[in-house]
Structures are given as structure tokens and as C-alpha cells.
Amino acid sequence: MAAFGMRAAIRPAQTDLAGVDFLVVATPVWSRKVPPYINEYLALVSNARGKPFSVLVEMRGSGAEKAVAVVRKSLEAKGMRFVSSASTLESEVDAGQFGPAIEEFARTIVEIAAPIA
Ligand SMILES: Cc1cc2nc3c(=O)[nH]c(=O)nc-3n(C[C@H](O)[C@H](O)[C@H](O)COP(=O)(O)O)c2cc1C
């Protein structure tokens, strides 16, 4: 299903972004794309025009760029503004070695979501 970009039902989630300032999509990489339940979430996102978003993907070894591109395409089609992306390796996450990459990713978000006056 991931390979074909298909959707699968998800439990109720906050998909109306009317009261949301910044969206971070965090997803595993499946088939160099994203899981069907992520496709479902992305399809349901509403009231998103003009809002910024970032993408964090976790993978075993390859496909991060393509997975980020899937998320970007879907949200940019709704008028959202891409800010940044980052990827982690499952092995590094399991070993607790994801700190620096996530800190850098977080910095790119804070710059937009909570800029220093
Ligand atoms: C159906 C399926 C497809 C996957 N496809 C990829 C892939 O294309 N590239 C990759 O690096 N890892 C792939 N993986 C591995 C996952 O991205 C990796 O295990 C990830 O860390 C899972 O995150 P989670 O534990 O949050 O679900 C796949 C895993 C599954 C279950």
C-alpha cells in the first residue's frame, strides 16, 4: 500500500489546522515513501493554507529524500509552506545517537515558530 501511495484508516486526529501555528510531520520511511496512514492524515489536513511545516523521517537505510518529497507534495498542494526536513537512522535512534540531528532540526523550527523578538 505504501509503494502505491494508498491510504488506510486512522483514529480521529487533529487534521483541522485552523488553530495550529506550525505542523511537524514525523514518519517512518516505507517503500521509499510513507505509510498508508500518513497518506490518510495528509489527505485529511484542512485549513492549512499559508502555514509552515517541517518533516522528520526515520528509516533503516534509504529513501528519506523520496519520503520527504511525498509529504512536501501533499502539503504544498494545500498551500502550506515547507520549512525544513531531517532524517534519522533507526539504528542510531535505537542507540540513542540522534541528539545533534534533532537539535539542528528543532532550531529550524524554533526560528519560525518562536522567533526571538
Ligand atoms: C513496510 C515497511 C517498509 C519499509 N521501507 C523502508 C525503506 O524503503 N527504506 C528504509 O530505509 N527503511 C524502510 N523500512 C524500515 C523503517 O523505515 C524503519 O524500521 C523505521 O525506523 C520504522 O520506524 P517506527 O519504528 O517508528 O515504525 C520499512 C519498514 C516497513 C515496515
The ligand as a Gaussian input file, in Angstrom:
#p B3LYP/6-31G(d) Opt

LIG

0 1
 C        6.563000      -1.900000       5.170000
 C        7.890000      -1.276000       5.513000
 C        8.635000      -0.669000       4.501000
 C        9.872000      -0.078000       4.793000
 N       10.572000       0.546000       3.790000
 C       11.775000       1.138000       4.071000
 C       12.532000       1.817000       3.063000
 O       12.140000       1.944000       1.900000
 N       13.732000       2.354000       3.409000
 C       14.230000       2.268000       4.697000
 O       15.321000       2.775000       4.922000
 N       13.525000       1.652000       5.675000
 C       12.324000       1.089000       5.407000
 N       11.610000       0.467000       6.400000
 C       12.151000       0.497000       7.765000
 C       11.545000       1.622000       8.605000
 O       11.640000       2.890000       7.981000
 C       12.272000       1.712000       9.939000
 O       12.163000       0.464000      10.579000
 C       11.713000       2.806000      10.821000
 O       12.665000       3.068000      11.788000
 C       10.396000       2.412000      11.486000
 O       10.016000       3.415000      12.383000
 P        8.952000       3.095000      13.547000
 O        9.650000       2.163000      14.493000
 O        8.654000       4.433000      14.145000
 O        7.767000       2.444000      12.897000
 C       10.374000      -0.114000       6.132000
 C        9.614000      -0.727000       7.137000
 C        8.393000      -1.310000       6.851000
 C        7.607000      -1.946000       7.957000

